[in-house]
Amino acid sequence: MRLFLITRILLLPILLLGLAQPVFANSNINPSLWKIEKNGVTSYLLGTVHLGDQQMAGLPSYVKSAIEKADKLVVEVDLSKVNPIEQQQVMMNYMLLPAGKTLQSELSAKNYKALSNYMAKLGLGMELFQQMQPFAVMLQITLMEYQKAGYQDSFGIDKQVMNVAQRLQIPIMQLETLEQQMGMFKGFSKHNNKMIEDGLKELADMDKYFNRLIGNWKRGNDGALESYYRETFTGDSYSALTEKVLLTDRNNNWVDQLKAPLTKQPHFIAVGALHLYGPEGLLKLLEKEGFKLSKKNK
């Protein structure tokens, strides 16, 4: 599950490049949409997923209606602010290993062999990945496995929300830059082996680690998603670092950026679903700032 968090952040530069997506209403899914109110201003918060299946093509009508009421769309990062060449340069700066290091040198013999065996089953040779950071390697094979399971970026919710907002010419506010997002992974190198171990474990049981998450998101099952959050962060050092760097630090920073604007004009906020839950999730942090939250579905 922690690998899923890393994957969803790194997917952003890939998924938001093309925005031609279905915008018809979809009654097959019923994700939680949260109304945020303070000082007579109403905004909306939607937890998103970057990859989806065909059932997720087209946003539900109540989600589209909420976007149409917004004066501004809020996303994690707006890549229209960075040209494609710069995007690739930033990503390569973080995804490639420093000179003199290889994937094999960064992993234990046991984990390198496990990864090699996994690659062999996919028909891939390790020589293709020797210059890549371990998290970047896991990203590549995770994407392949998600695609094999029927999940595609073309059905990702972030992309569909962006498409509606662009069609309506709604201004976009980004909470982070691409450089900030990629820079978060600097501190993960000491956990390279744990990342590989957890990543291969998660890929071996996608029903437990990914399909269940998507299913509960589709149904708007917030209780199950809250439980999922608690299961994910178990208290070991890698878990604690992942929760702090990828979720809680960012959540607090985002609320600091949003608490004033949300009292002045309507916003539609679309960020990763797991940012909403947990003791320092967006739902609890916004309530602490005096916002009234209520769930809106259909």
TORKOL-4160 file (C-alpha; in steps of 0.2 Angstrom, whole numbers, padded with zeros to 4 digits, m for minus):
298
<pt num="1" X="0000" Y="0000" Z="0000"/>
<pt num="2" X="0014" Y="0012" Z="0003"/>
<pt num="3" X="0021" Y="0008" Z="m0014"/>
<pt num="4" X="0004" Y="0013" Z="m0021"/>
<pt num="5" X="0006" Y="0030" Z="m0013"/>
<pt num="6" X="0023" Y="0032" Z="m0021"/>
<pt num="7" X="0016" Y="0026" Z="m0037"/>
<pt num="8" X="0001" Y="0038" Z="m0037"/>
<pt num="9" X="0013" Y="0053" Z="m0034"/>
<pt num="10" X="0025" Y="0048" Z="m0048"/>
<pt num="11" X="0010" Y="0045" Z="m0060"/>
<pt num="12" X="0005" Y="0063" Z="m0060"/>
<pt num="13" X="0018" Y="0069" Z="m0073"/>
<pt num="14" X="0012" Y="0054" Z="m0084"/>
<pt num="15" X="m0006" Y="0056" Z="m0082"/>
<pt num="16" X="m0009" Y="0074" Z="m0084"/>
<pt num="17" X="0000" Y="0077" Z="m0100"/>
<pt num="18" X="m0016" Y="0072" Z="m0111"/>
<pt num="19" X="m0033" Y="0078" Z="m0105"/>
<pt num="20" X="m0045" Y="0072" Z="m0119"/>
<pt num="21" X="m0057" Y="0062" Z="m0108"/>
<pt num="22" X="m0075" Y="0057" Z="m0107"/>
<pt num="23" X="m0086" Y="0070" Z="m0098"/>
<pt num="24" X="m0102" Y="0061" Z="m0098"/>
<pt num="25" X="m0111" Y="0057" Z="m0082"/>
<pt num="26" X="m0107" Y="0041" Z="m0074"/>
<pt num="27" X="m0120" Y="0033" Z="m0062"/>
<pt num="28" X="m0110" Y="0017" Z="m0060"/>
<pt num="29" X="m0099" Y="0024" Z="m0046"/>
<pt num="30" X="m0103" Y="0034" Z="m0030"/>
<pt num="31" X="m0087" Y="0041" Z="m0023"/>
<pt num="32" X="m0088" Y="0052" Z="m0007"/>
<pt num="33" X="m0089" Y="0071" Z="m0011"/>
<pt num="34" X="m0087" Y="0083" Z="0004"/>
<pt num="35" X="m0095" Y="0100" Z="0005"/>
<pt num="36" X="m0084" Y="0112" Z="0015"/>
<pt num="37" X="m0092" Y="0128" Z="0022"/>
<pt num="38" X="m0086" Y="0143" Z="0032"/>
<pt num="39" X="m0091" Y="0161" Z="0031"/>
<pt num="40" X="m0105" Y="0158" Z="0019"/>
<pt num="41" X="m0093" Y="0151" Z="0006"/>
<pt num="42" X="m0096" Y="0133" Z="0000"/>
<pt num="43" X="m0082" Y="0122" Z="m0008"/>
<pt num="44" X="m0080" Y="0104" Z="m0012"/>
<pt num="45" X="m0067" Y="0091" Z="m0009"/>
<pt num="46" X="m0065" Y="0075" Z="m0019"/>
<pt num="47" X="m0052" Y="0061" Z="m0015"/>
<pt num="48" X="m0046" Y="0054" Z="m0031"/>
<pt num="49" X="m0037" Y="0040" Z="m0039"/>
<pt num="50" X="m0025" Y="0041" Z="m0054"/>
<pt num="51" X="m0029" Y="0025" Z="m0062"/>
<pt num="52" X="m0046" Y="0018" Z="m0065"/>
<pt num="53" X="m0055" Y="0004" Z="m0074"/>
<pt num="54" X="m0068" Y="0006" Z="m0088"/>
<pt num="55" X="m0082" Y="0008" Z="m0075"/>
<pt num="56" X="m0074" Y="0024" Z="m0070"/>
<pt num="57" X="m0075" Y="0033" Z="m0087"/>
<pt num="58" X="m0086" Y="0049" Z="m0085"/>
<pt num="59" X="m0088" Y="0058" Z="m0068"/>
<pt num="60" X="m0104" Y="0056" Z="m0059"/>
<pt num="61" X="m0116" Y="0070" Z="m0062"/>
<pt num="62" X="m0115" Y="0077" Z="m0044"/>
<pt num="63" X="m0096" Y="0078" Z="m0045"/>
<pt num="64" X="m0098" Y="0088" Z="m0062"/>
<pt num="65" X="m0111" Y="0099" Z="m0054"/>
<pt num="66" X="m0099" Y="0103" Z="m0040"/>
<pt num="67" X="m0085" Y="0107" Z="m0052"/>
<pt num="68" X="m0096" Y="0119" Z="m0061"/>
<pt num="69" X="m0100" Y="0129" Z="m0045"/>
<pt num="70" X="m0082" Y="0132" Z="m0042"/>
<pt num="71" X="m0072" Y="0148" Z="m0045"/>
<pt num="72" X="m0056" Y="0138" Z="m0044"/>
<pt num="73" X="m0050" Y="0120" Z="m0046"/>
<pt num="74" X="m0036" Y="0115" Z="m0033"/>
<pt num="75" X="m0025" Y="0100" Z="m0038"/>
<pt num="76" X="m0008" Y="0093" Z="m0031"/>
<pt num="77" X="0002" Y="0099" Z="m0046"/>
<pt num="78" X="m0003" Y="0108" Z="m0062"/>
<pt num="79" X="0009" Y="0102" Z="m0076"/>
<pt num="80" X="0003" Y="0115" Z="m0088"/>
<pt num="81" X="0015" Y="0127" Z="m0079"/>
<pt num="82" X="0030" Y="0116" Z="m0084"/>
<pt num="83" X="0034" Y="0112" Z="m0102"/>
<pt num="84" X="0037" Y="0093" Z="m0106"/>
<pt num="85" X="0056" Y="0095" Z="m0108"/>
<pt num="86" X="0057" Y="0102" Z="m0091"/>
<pt num="87" X="0046" Y="0089" Z="m0084"/>
<pt num="88" X="0057" Y="0075" Z="m0091"/>
<pt num="89" X="0073" Y="0084" Z="m0084"/>
<pt num="90" X="0066" Y="0086" Z="m0067"/>
<pt num="91" X="0060" Y="0068" Z="m0066"/>
<pt num="92" X="0076" Y="0061" Z="m0073"/>
<pt num="93" X="0086" Y="0071" Z="m0060"/>
<pt num="94" X="0077" Y="0061" Z="m0046"/>
<pt num="95" X="0074" Y="0044" Z="m0054"/>
<pt num="96" X="0092" Y="0040" Z="m0060"/>
<pt num="97" X="0105" Y="0034" Z="m0048"/>
<pt num="98" X="0121" Y="0045" Z="m0046"/>
<pt num="99" X="0136" Y="0041" Z="m0056"/>
<pt num="100" X="0145" Y="0025" Z="m0049"/>
<pt num="101" X="0130" Y="0017" Z="m0042"/>
<pt num="102" X="0119" Y="0004" Z="m0049"/>
<pt num="103" X="0103" Y="m0004" Z="m0044"/>
<pt num="104" X="0112" Y="m0020" Z="m0039"/>
<pt num="105" X="0124" Y="m0009" Z="m0027"/>
<pt num="106" X="0109" Y="m0001" Z="m0019"/>
<pt num="107" X="0100" Y="m0018" Z="m0014"/>
<pt num="108" X="0104" Y="m0033" Z="m0004"/>
<pt num="109" X="0108" Y="m0049" Z="m0013"/>
<pt num="110" X="0092" Y="m0057" Z="m0008"/>
<pt num="111" X="0081" Y="m0042" Z="m0014"/>
<pt num="112" X="0091" Y="m0040" Z="m0030"/>
<pt num="113" X="0088" Y="m0058" Z="m0034"/>
<pt num="114" X="0069" Y="m0057" Z="m0030"/>
<pt num="115" X="0068" Y="m0042" Z="m0041"/>
<pt num="116" X="0078" Y="m0051" Z="m0055"/>
<pt num="117" X="0066" Y="m0066" Z="m0054"/>
<pt num="118" X="0051" Y="m0055" Z="m0055"/>
<pt num="119" X="0058" Y="m0046" Z="m0070"/>
<pt num="120" X="0062" Y="m0063" Z="m0078"/>
<pt num="121" X="0043" Y="m0068" Z="m0077"/>
<pt num="122" X="0039" Y="m0051" Z="m0085"/>
<pt num="123" X="0051" Y="m0055" Z="m0099"/>
<pt num="124" X="0063" Y="m0041" Z="m0094"/>
<pt num="125" X="0081" Y="m0040" Z="m0091"/>
<pt num="126" X="0089" Y="m0031" Z="m0076"/>
<pt num="127" X="0101" Y="m0022" Z="m0087"/>
<pt num="128" X="0087" Y="m0011" Z="m0092"/>
<pt num="129" X="0085" Y="m0004" Z="m0075"/>
<pt num="130" X="0103" Y="m0003" Z="m0068"/>
<pt num="131" X="0104" Y="0016" Z="m0068"/>
<pt num="132" X="0087" Y="0018" Z="m0060"/>
<pt num="133" X="0083" Y="0022" Z="m0042"/>
<pt num="134" X="0074" Y="0007" Z="m0034"/>
<pt num="135" X="0057" Y="0017" Z="m0032"/>
<pt num="136" X="0058" Y="0021" Z="m0050"/>
<pt num="137" X="0060" Y="0003" Z="m0055"/>
<pt num="138" X="0045" Y="m0002" Z="m0044"/>
<pt num="139" X="0035" Y="0012" Z="m0053"/>
<pt num="140" X="0038" Y="0004" Z="m0069"/>
<pt num="141" X="0033" Y="m0014" Z="m0065"/>
<pt num="142" X="0019" Y="m0008" Z="m0054"/>
<pt num="143" X="0012" Y="0002" Z="m0069"/>
<pt num="144" X="0013" Y="m0014" Z="m0080"/>
<pt num="145" X="0004" Y="m0024" Z="m0067"/>
<pt num="146" X="m0010" Y="m0012" Z="m0065"/>
<pt num="147" X="m0012" Y="m0011" Z="m0084"/>
<pt num="148" X="m0013" Y="m0030" Z="m0085"/>
<pt num="149" X="m0026" Y="m0029" Z="m0071"/>
<pt num="150" X="m0037" Y="m0017" Z="m0082"/>
<pt num="151" X="m0032" Y="m0001" Z="m0074"/>
<pt num="152" X="m0028" Y="0013" Z="m0086"/>
<pt num="153" X="m0023" Y="0032" Z="m0084"/>
<pt num="154" X="m0037" Y="0036" Z="m0096"/>
<pt num="155" X="m0050" Y="0032" Z="m0083"/>
<pt num="156" X="m0040" Y="0041" Z="m0069"/>
<pt num="157" X="m0051" Y="0053" Z="m0059"/>
<pt num="158" X="m0038" Y="0068" Z="m0058"/>
<pt num="159" X="m0037" Y="0068" Z="m0077"/>
<pt num="160" X="m0056" Y="0069" Z="m0079"/>
<pt num="161" X="m0058" Y="0083" Z="m0066"/>
<pt num="162" X="m0045" Y="0093" Z="m0075"/>
<pt num="163" X="m0054" Y="0090" Z="m0092"/>
<pt num="164" X="m0070" Y="0097" Z="m0085"/>
<pt num="165" X="m0062" Y="0112" Z="m0077"/>
<pt num="166" X="m0052" Y="0116" Z="m0093"/>
<pt num="167" X="m0068" Y="0115" Z="m0103"/>
<pt num="168" X="m0076" Y="0127" Z="m0091"/>
<pt num="169" X="m0061" Y="0138" Z="m0091"/>
<pt num="170" X="m0059" Y="0137" Z="m0072"/>
<pt num="171" X="m0043" Y="0144" Z="m0066"/>
<pt num="172" X="m0031" Y="0131" Z="m0057"/>
<pt num="173" X="m0022" Y="0132" Z="m0041"/>
<pt num="174" X="m0008" Y="0120" Z="m0038"/>
<pt num="175" X="m0003" Y="0115" Z="m0020"/>
<pt num="176" X="0015" Y="0109" Z="m0025"/>
<pt num="177" X="0027" Y="0110" Z="m0039"/>
<pt num="178" X="0034" Y="0095" Z="m0049"/>
<pt num="179" X="0051" Y="0099" Z="m0041"/>
<pt num="180" X="0044" Y="0098" Z="m0023"/>
<pt num="181" X="0035" Y="0082" Z="m0027"/>
<pt num="182" X="0050" Y="0073" Z="m0034"/>
<pt num="183" X="0061" Y="0080" Z="m0020"/>
<pt num="184" X="0051" Y="0070" Z="m0007"/>
<pt num="185" X="0059" Y="0054" Z="m0012"/>
<pt num="186" X="0077" Y="0060" Z="m0007"/>
<pt num="187" X="0075" Y="0053" Z="0010"/>
<pt num="188" X="0069" Y="0035" Z="0005"/>
<pt num="189" X="0085" Y="0028" Z="m0001"/>
<pt num="190" X="0089" Y="0021" Z="0016"/>
<pt num="191" X="0073" Y="0011" Z="0015"/>
<pt num="192" X="0077" Y="0004" Z="m0003"/>
<pt num="193" X="0076" Y="m0014" Z="0002"/>
<pt num="194" X="0060" Y="m0012" Z="0012"/>
<pt num="195" X="0053" Y="m0004" Z="m0003"/>
<pt num="196" X="0057" Y="m0018" Z="m0014"/>
<pt num="197" X="0051" Y="m0031" Z="m0001"/>
<pt num="198" X="0034" Y="m0022" Z="0002"/>
<pt num="199" X="0032" Y="m0018" Z="m0017"/>
<pt num="200" X="0034" Y="m0036" Z="m0023"/>
<pt num="201" X="0022" Y="m0042" Z="m0009"/>
<pt num="202" X="0009" Y="m0029" Z="m0014"/>
<pt num="203" X="0010" Y="m0034" Z="m0032"/>
<pt num="204" X="0008" Y="m0052" Z="m0027"/>
<pt num="205" X="m0009" Y="m0048" Z="m0019"/>
<pt num="206" X="m0018" Y="m0034" Z="m0029"/>
<pt num="207" X="m0035" Y="m0039" Z="m0022"/>
<pt num="208" X="m0029" Y="m0035" Z="m0004"/>
<pt num="209" X="m0018" Y="m0020" Z="m0008"/>
<pt num="210" X="m0026" Y="m0011" Z="m0023"/>
<pt num="211" X="m0043" Y="m0018" Z="m0029"/>
<pt num="212" X="m0050" Y="m0016" Z="m0012"/>
<pt num="213" X="m0045" Y="0002" Z="m0011"/>
<pt num="214" X="m0053" Y="0006" Z="m0028"/>
<pt num="215" X="m0069" Y="m0004" Z="m0024"/>
<pt num="216" X="m0071" Y="0006" Z="m0008"/>
<pt num="217" X="m0068" Y="0022" Z="m0017"/>
<pt num="218" X="m0081" Y="0018" Z="m0030"/>
<pt num="219" X="m0094" Y="0015" Z="m0016"/>
<pt num="220" X="m0089" Y="0030" Z="m0006"/>
<pt num="221" X="m0086" Y="0019" Z="0009"/>
<pt num="222" X="m0076" Y="0031" Z="0020"/>
<pt num="223" X="m0076" Y="0019" Z="0035"/>
<pt num="224" X="m0067" Y="0006" Z="0025"/>
<pt num="225" X="m0055" Y="0019" Z="0018"/>
<pt num="226" X="m0051" Y="0025" Z="0036"/>
<pt num="227" X="m0048" Y="0007" Z="0041"/>
<pt num="228" X="m0037" Y="0005" Z="0026"/>
<pt num="229" X="m0027" Y="0020" Z="0031"/>
<pt num="230" X="m0024" Y="0012" Z="0048"/>
<pt num="231" X="m0019" Y="m0005" Z="0041"/>
<pt num="232" X="m0006" Y="0004" Z="0030"/>
<pt num="233" X="0004" Y="0013" Z="0043"/>
<pt num="234" X="0010" Y="0000" Z="0055"/>
<pt num="235" X="0023" Y="0010" Z="0065"/>
<pt num="236" X="0039" Y="0004" Z="0058"/>
<pt num="237" X="0052" Y="0016" Z="0053"/>
<pt num="238" X="0048" Y="0015" Z="0034"/>
<pt num="239" X="0030" Y="0016" Z="0037"/>
<pt num="240" X="0032" Y="0031" Z="0049"/>
<pt num="241" X="0043" Y="0040" Z="0036"/>
<pt num="242" X="0030" Y="0037" Z="0022"/>
<pt num="243" X="0016" Y="0043" Z="0032"/>
<pt num="244" X="0025" Y="0059" Z="0037"/>
<pt num="245" X="0033" Y="0064" Z="0020"/>
<pt num="246" X="0019" Y="0058" Z="0008"/>
<pt num="247" X="0004" Y="0062" Z="0019"/>
<pt num="248" X="0004" Y="0072" Z="0035"/>
<pt num="249" X="0017" Y="0085" Z="0031"/>
<pt num="250" X="0009" Y="0089" Z="0015"/>
<pt num="251" X="m0009" Y="0089" Z="0022"/>
<pt num="252" X="m0004" Y="0102" Z="0035"/>
<pt num="253" X="0005" Y="0112" Z="0022"/>
<pt num="254" X="m0011" Y="0111" Z="0010"/>
<pt num="255" X="m0023" Y="0117" Z="0024"/>
<pt num="256" X="m0011" Y="0131" Z="0028"/>
<pt num="257" X="m0012" Y="0137" Z="0009"/>
<pt num="258" X="m0031" Y="0134" Z="0008"/>
<pt num="259" X="m0039" Y="0140" Z="0024"/>
<pt num="260" X="m0040" Y="0158" Z="0019"/>
<pt num="261" X="m0045" Y="0156" Z="0001"/>
<pt num="262" X="m0059" Y="0144" Z="0006"/>
<pt num="263" X="m0067" Y="0158" Z="0015"/>
<pt num="264" X="m0067" Y="0170" Z="0000"/>
<pt num="265" X="m0073" Y="0160" Z="m0015"/>
<pt num="266" X="m0079" Y="0142" Z="m0020"/>
<pt num="267" X="m0065" Y="0130" Z="m0024"/>
<pt num="268" X="m0066" Y="0112" Z="m0030"/>
<pt num="269" X="m0051" Y="0102" Z="m0022"/>
<pt num="270" X="m0046" Y="0086" Z="m0030"/>
<pt num="271" X="m0032" Y="0077" Z="m0022"/>
<pt num="272" X="m0027" Y="0058" Z="m0018"/>
<pt num="273" X="m0040" Y="0049" Z="m0008"/>
<pt num="274" X="m0029" Y="0044" Z="0006"/>
<pt num="275" X="m0025" Y="0062" Z="0010"/>
<pt num="276" X="m0043" Y="0063" Z="0017"/>
<pt num="277" X="m0041" Y="0050" Z="0031"/>
<pt num="278" X="m0031" Y="0047" Z="0046"/>
<pt num="279" X="m0028" Y="0058" Z="0062"/>
<pt num="280" X="m0020" Y="0072" Z="0051"/>
<pt num="281" X="m0031" Y="0069" Z="0036"/>
<pt num="282" X="m0039" Y="0084" Z="0027"/>
<pt num="283" X="m0056" Y="0080" Z="0034"/>
<pt num="284" X="m0050" Y="0082" Z="0052"/>
<pt num="285" X="m0038" Y="0096" Z="0049"/>
<pt num="286" X="m0051" Y="0107" Z="0040"/>
<pt num="287" X="m0063" Y="0104" Z="0054"/>
<pt num="288" X="m0050" Y="0110" Z="0066"/>
<pt num="289" X="m0049" Y="0126" Z="0056"/>
<pt num="290" X="m0068" Y="0129" Z="0059"/>
<pt num="291" X="m0075" Y="0122" Z="0043"/>
<pt num="292" X="m0091" Y="0113" Z="0042"/>
<pt num="293" X="m0090" Y="0097" Z="0033"/>
<pt num="294" X="m0104" Y="0086" Z="0026"/>
<pt num="295" X="m0104" Y="0072" Z="0014"/>
<pt num="296" X="m0113" Y="0074" Z="m0003"/>
<pt num="297" X="m0117" Y="0059" Z="m0014"/>
<pt num="298" X="m0129" Y="0059" Z="m0028"/>
